[in-house]
Amino acid sequence: MKRTALTSLLLTLTVAQAATPPTLNVATGSPTGTYSAMFKNVGLVCTQSAYLRERGTSGSLENIDLLLNNEVSLAFVQSDVLKARQQIDQDPRVEGIRTLLPLHREEIHLLAKPPTSSKNIFGRVTVTGIQTFADLKGKRVGAWGGSIITAKVVSAMTGVPYQIVTMKDQPSAVAALNAGQVDAVLAVIGQPATWVKGLSGLNLVPVPSNAKLAAIYAPAKLFYPNLSAQSVPTISVQSVLATRDFKTADKKQLLLDYQKCAISKLVNLQEDEGMHPKWQEVNFKTWPWPQYK
């Protein structure tokens, strides 16, 4: 009888261990970024998040590499960075990427120091600095993560050539702008961005749209009272929570359960106090990349 009881106990423990879902790594971004905030928000309403572990990164560019190199199972990415990897880099591995959840649109934030004016002896006023997007021609634009790809795409599609200076992260980019090492900083992040809300002494430069850009980017407006008394026009790109086309049964079930829970809890994500305001723009209806099923 004792042996039978012991055998039953061992069998029960074995079954329980086999049923435990795997722990999956999720590439987000900076601790103060929109990706990290939204990942934590889903964790508050979905128990499946207990098996997901956040990995902070520099953003979309690093996230895609981590996903393709099988270092994470989920990654928050900009859809324009995915398209660039597929169409420009022609990386065949991108064909295996799927959208677990279509998320919010991320706005392009173009930051520069306020323009300065001077008057010559004849009373003629000369304004120097970045006032419009066209003023970026020949200038140095700092960017990091997926924003580097966006900066390249937007430059090509607008016909405004500028030098893209690769930065390590957001703090180093802002520091370079304040030190005069770059003329502007281009950042793709969902507003309201905490670090942008904390800036002073800088301007938001309008980013125009055109027929070419409209194929990927949508018109948007930025609202930051600390930088501008009025809204500033810009463009935005859809972000997604991406995964690979995994077939392993336990991993597939966990991903689909997480997907189902997030979709079913959208109202909570949109209305519960403390949730990121970007959830109010999410509808889970626009899938800019093949859906994970």
N, C-alpha and C positions, 0 to 999 in steps of 0.2 A: 504493500500500500504506500509506504514512504517513497519507494522508487517511482511509483505511478504518479504521486503528487508532485515529486520533484520534476519528473519528465513534463508534466502538464505546465508547471510553472516556467520551465525553460522554454517550452513551446510558445507560451503566452508572451514571454519577454521577446522572443525572436520575432513573432508576428508584429508586436508593437514597434520594435526597432525598424522592421522592414516598412512599416506604414508611416514612419516619420519622414516628412517632406525634406528634401535637400535644402541646404542654405545657399542662396544665390546672391551674387554680388551685383550691385546696381551703381553704374557710373552716373554721377549727378553733375556737380560743378563746385563753385565756391560755397562755403558755409552760409554766406549771406545772400546767395543767389536764388533766383526763382525756382530752378530745378530742385535744389535741396529743400526748399520750403514746401513745394508741392509733393515731393516724395514723403516728407514727414506728415503732411496733411492726410494723405491716403492711409498712412500708418495708424492714424487716430480712428479711422472708421472701418478698416479692413483687417481682420485677424491674420489673414494670409501674409501680411507685411512682417509678421514675426520671423518669417523665414527669409527675409530679404535684408541684406546688409549694405549700407550706403558706403560708396567709395568716392571721396571728394577728388575732383579733377580740375583741369584748367578750362574745361568746356567741351563743346561738340567735337572738335577735331580730335582731341585725345580720346573722347568717349567712343567714337567710331573705331579707332584703332584698337582700343581695349576690347570692344565687342567682336571685331573681326579676328583678333588674335586669341579669342577664347579666354580672356582674362576676366571678363564679366559676362553675365547672362542677360543683363538689361542695361540700356543706356538712353539717357535723355539727349536728343540731338535736334538740330535745325534741319528742316527738310531740304534747304538749298545746299547744305553741306553734303547731304546724302546724294543729291543729284549731281553735284560737282564730282564726287568720288566715282560715280557711275559713268557720267558722260564725258568729263574732262580727263580724269585719271584712268578711266576704263578698267577699273578694278573689278574682275569677275566675281569676287566674293560678295559684292554688294547685292547680287541677285538673291542671296540667301537671307537677306535682312527682311524682317517683317515688322509691321506696326502693331504693338500690343495695345496702345492707346493713342489716339490723336489728341493733342492737347491744345494749348493756347497759341496765339500769335505773339511773336516777339518783335518788338520795335527796334529799329536802328536808331541808336543815340549817337549823334555826331557832336562832339564837344570841342570848343576852341576858346581861346582867350578873347575877351571883348576887343573889337577893332579900335585902333587909335587914330586920331586925326591931328593934323598939323597944318599951320597956315604960313605961306611964304610971304615975302615982303610986298607982294602985289595983292595979297588978300585971298589968294587961291587956296582952298582947303583940299588937302590930300588925305584920304582915308586908307590905312593899311591894316591888313589882318583878314580873317576869314568871316565874310558876311553871308555869302551864298555858297552853294555846293560847287559852282563853277570856279570859285576862288581857290579850290584845292589843287588846281592845275599846277603841276611842278612842285607841290608841297609835300611835306612828310606827314604821313598819317599812321599813328600807332594803333595796333590791334593785337589781340591775342585769341587763342582758341579758335572756335568756329567763325569768329568775327573776321579773321584773316581771309577766309574763303569768301565771305560776304563782301568784304572790301574789294577783293579782286573782281568778283562778278559785277558789282555795282559800277566799278570803274570802267569795265569793258562795255557794259550796257548803256552807260551814259556818255561815253566818249570823253570822260574827264580823266586824263592820266595823272596819277600821283604816285609817290613812292611809299610803299607799305613797309612800315618798320615793325618787325615782329617783337612783341613784348612778352614777358614771362607771365604776367597776370594783371589784374585791374590796378592794384596799388602802384606797380611800377609804371604803368601806362599814364596814370594821372600825374605821377611824380615827374615823368619825362615831359609832359605837357606844361606843367608849372615851371619847369626848369628851362623851357625853350628848346628842348632836344627834339621835339616833334611839334608840328604846327596844329595838329588836331588829333583827336582820339575817336575811333569808330568802334562802338560796342553794340552787340546785339543781345538784348536782354529784355525780359518782360517787365513792363512798368506796373507799379512803381518800384524801381530798384532802390534798395536801401542805401547803397553807397552813392547813388546819384542824388538822392534826397539830402545827403549830407554835404554836398559840394557847395562852394561859394566862389565868386569871382570868375566864373566861366559862363559861356553862352552855349545854348543849344542852337545848332545850325540846321535850317530846313533841308530835308532831303527830298527832291522832287521825284515824281514817277513819270514813266513814259510807256509806250506800247511794248517795248522789249521787257522792261521790268515787270509789267503787269502779268506776264506769264508765270512769274514765281512769287512776286511780292504784291501786297495789297496796300492801298493808302491807309494811313493812320495818323494819329495826333498824339503829341507828348504833352503831359500836364505836370509841370514841376514849378510851383510858385517860387521856390528858392532860386531858380535860374531864369524864369521868364514869367511876366505878369499875364501873358496870353499863351494859348496853346501853340505848339510848333508842329507844322506838318512834317511827316516823315513816311516811311514805308515799313511794312512788317512781313515776317515770314512765319509759316506754321512750324511749330515744334511737335515732336512725337516722342513717345516712350517706345524705343525700338528693342527688338530681340532678334535672335536668329531662328531659323526654321527647325527648332528642336523637335525630335521625334520620341525621345525617351519618355516613357509613360508617366512616371512620377513627376518629372520636370514639366511636361506638357500640361498635366492636370493642375499643378500649382499655378502656372502662368495663366491658364484659362480661368481658374477660380479667382485669381487676383483681378483679371480683366473684368469678369462678371461682377465682382463686388464693387469695383470702382465705378462702373457704369450705373449700377443700381443705387449707389450712394451719392450720385452727382448733386442732388438737391442739398444733402448735408454738406458736401464740399463747397457749395455755392453760398449757403445761408448760415452755417454755424459760425459763431464769432471766432475770430482768430485765424480763419482759413485765408489763404492768399487770395487777393481780389481777382487774380487772373482766372480763377475757377468760374467766375461769372461769365466768361467768354467761351468756355468749353461747352460743346454740345455732343461730342463723341459721334458726330455724323459725317465729318469730312475726313476721309482717309487718304492722305497724299502719297501713301506707300502701301503695298499689298498688306492685307490684314492677317494677323496671326490667328489661325483657326485649328 
